Amino acid sequence: MKVENTQVQMRKGILEFCILEIISRGEVYASDMLEELTAAKMIVVEGTLYPLLTRLKNASLLDYNWVESSSGPPRKYYTLTETGRAFLEQLRETWRELVASTEHIIHNKQTKES
């Protein structure tokens, strides 16, 4: 078993949460999301991001508007809906619980080894 496979699965598991967090700050363009995710070492490609954005839009968690661009075609900027904000808050709570649970398990393991 390769550790890289597990790492990829872990990243995929929190990708939706990270995308919603980025969008929660205000209108954001998809390439800016990709840039931030890449900088955070959340390895993502356009072929992963765009279908996920479509799924989140279809679930009424986000919306978008088209904004004219001086350097090319109009750009689609994403924002969270009220439903998306409530959903994100639930994910934040789940994240806090997962971190606490994981820390508890790690701490327990280290205590028993000592």
C-alpha positions in Angstrom: 0.0 0.0 0.0 1.3 3.4 -1.0 1.0 6.3 1.5 0.4 8.7 -1.5 -2.9 7.0 -2.2 -4.1 7.6 1.3 -2.9 11.2 1.3 -4.8 11.8 -2.0 -8.0 10.3 -0.4 -7.6 12.5 2.7 -7.2 15.6 0.5 -10.3 14.7 -1.6 -12.3 14.2 1.6 -11.8 17.8 2.7 -11.7 19.5 -0.7 -15.4 20.5 -0.7 -14.9 22.0 2.8 -11.9 24.0 1.7 -13.6 25.3 -1.5 -16.6 26.5 0.6 -14.3 28.2 3.0 -12.6 30.1 0.2 -15.9 31.1 -1.3 -17.2 32.2 2.1 -14.8 35.2 2.1 -16.6 36.8 -0.9 -16.9 36.6 -4.6 -14.1 34.4 -6.1 -13.1 33.4 -9.5 -12.3 29.7 -10.1 -8.7 30.3 -11.1 -8.1 32.2 -7.8 -9.5 29.1 -6.0 -7.1 26.9 -7.9 -4.2 29.1 -7.0 -5.1 29.2 -3.3 -5.7 25.4 -3.2 -2.4 24.8 -5.0 -0.5 27.1 -2.6 -2.0 25.1 0.3 -0.7 21.9 -1.3 -4.3 20.7 -2.0 -3.4 19.2 -5.3 -6.3 20.1 -7.6 -6.8 20.4 -11.3 -9.5 22.2 -13.3 -11.0 18.8 -14.2 -11.7 18.2 -10.5 -12.7 21.8 -9.5 -15.3 22.6 -12.1 -17.5 19.5 -11.7 -17.4 20.0 -7.9 -18.5 23.7 -8.3 -21.3 22.5 -10.6 -22.4 20.0 -8.0 -22.3 22.6 -5.2 -24.3 25.0 -7.4 -26.9 22.2 -8.2 -27.2 21.6 -4.4 -28.0 25.3 -3.9 -24.9 25.8 -1.8 -23.4 28.5 -4.1 -24.4 30.8 -6.8 -22.4 32.8 -9.4 -22.5 36.0 -11.5 -20.9 36.8 -14.7 -18.5 39.8 -14.5 -17.2 41.5 -17.6 -13.4 41.3 -18.0 -11.2 43.8 -19.7 -8.7 41.1 -20.7 -11.1 38.6 -22.3 -14.4 36.9 -21.9 -16.7 37.5 -18.9 -15.7 35.6 -15.7 -17.9 33.6 -13.5 -17.5 34.6 -9.8 -18.9 32.3 -7.1 -20.6 33.2 -3.8 -22.2 31.2 -1.1 -26.0 31.1 -0.7 -27.6 31.2 2.7 -28.0 27.5 2.5 -24.3 27.2 1.6 -23.4 29.3 4.7 -25.5 27.1 7.0 -24.0 24.0 5.4 -20.4 25.4 5.8 -21.1 26.1 9.5 -22.1 22.4 9.9 -18.9 21.3 8.1 -16.8 23.6 10.4 -18.3 21.9 13.5 -17.6 18.5 12.0 -14.0 19.6 11.2 -13.5 20.7 14.8 -14.9 17.4 16.1 -12.6 15.4 13.7 -9.5 17.4 14.7 -10.3 16.9 18.4 -11.0 13.1 17.9 -7.8 12.7 15.9 -5.7 14.6 18.4 -7.2 12.4 21.2 -6.3 9.2 19.3 -2.8 10.5 18.6 -2.3 11.6 22.1 -3.5 8.2 23.5 -1.1 6.4 21.2 1.8 8.4 22.3 0.9 8.0 26.0 0.8 4.2 25.7 4.1 4.1 23.9 5.8 6.0 26.7 
